[in-house]
Amino acid sequence: MINIDSESKNMTIIRKDTASFTLSLNNYELKDGDKVIFTLASSLESQKPLLQKEINKFNDGAAEIFLSTNDTNIEVGKYFYDIQVELSNGQVDTVIGPARFVVEGGVTY
């Protein structure tokens, strides 16, 4: 399970947990030809992401982003993420972030 702060969009997850969340835009319904890109990095200056997921299939104009156990099997610590939308008309917008992505330790693994 993932906790997302509604104002800052900071996320917190337990290491090795799975999570799913939906991204919808207020003024646009995502459709074929669009892309949503979730990127996780160790720092804002990092040139190589720890994780990048591209979503190009949408339900009712929204993107579901799924994080697997493998995706969240990273060291406990503080990271950064953003979500970028690339529309079929060429427009590119970072719609969330950069925001914090905190991985906490768990007791059961």
WOLINGI-V833775 format. One line per field, one symbol per residue. phi: phi as a letter, one per 30 degrees, with the letter a starting at -180 (. if undefined). psi: psi as a letter, one per 20 degrees, with the letter a starting at -180 (. if undefined). burial: b if it has 24 or more other C-alpha atoms within 12 Angstrom, else e. Layout:
phi = ???
psi = ???
burial = ???
This chain:
phi = .cccddddidcbbdeidcabbccbcdcacdbejdbcbcbcbdadddcbddabbccbbbchibcccccdeddcdbeelcbbbbbcccdddjdbbdcbjdbdbcccdbccb
psi = qqppphghjqqpqppjqqqpqppqqhjppqrpirqpopppqhrhipioqhpppppjpqokjqppppprghhjmrqpapaqrrpqpoqhjipppohprqrqopoqqrhp.
burial = ebeeeeeebbbbbbbbbebeeebeeeeeebbeebbbbbbbbbeeeeeeebbebebbeeeeebbbbbbeeebbebeeebbbbbbbbbeeeeeeeebbbbbbbbbbeeeee
